[in-house]
Amino acid sequence: KEKVRLPMIVLLDIDGFRHFVLIKGISDSEVLVGDPARGLKVYSYSRFSEYWNGTAFVIRSHLVQGRDGFLGDGHWPQVARAPMQKGLSGPSLGHTLPYWPSTREW
């Protein structure tokens, strides 16, 4: 983790779907991945290791810019984790749907 500290492109195989993703950050126990198919995701090291074949593409000609863009612990955007508690604490769709305007009013 400390040796890399650069964004890199890696090939993942998730349930038979092979595609390239961008590693945006690494913490002590997780990997932050920008996935064009699944969005911004956080994987544990063990889960990430299951998907990754060990190949990585790293651009080393611009180390300063790369390290500035690499996200360490505490700098990961909140969008990487789903706000699960928000859905549990609010009213259900069935309770709010009758109060929505009809499509004719839009």
HULINGI-V44144 format. One line per field, one symbol per residue. burial: # if it has 16 or more other ideal C-beta (glycine too) atoms within 10 Angstrom, else .. A space follows every 50 residues. Layout:
BEGIN
burial: ???
END
This chain:
BEGIN
burial: .....###.#.#.#......#.#####..#####.....####....#.. ##.............#...##....#...#.................... ......
END
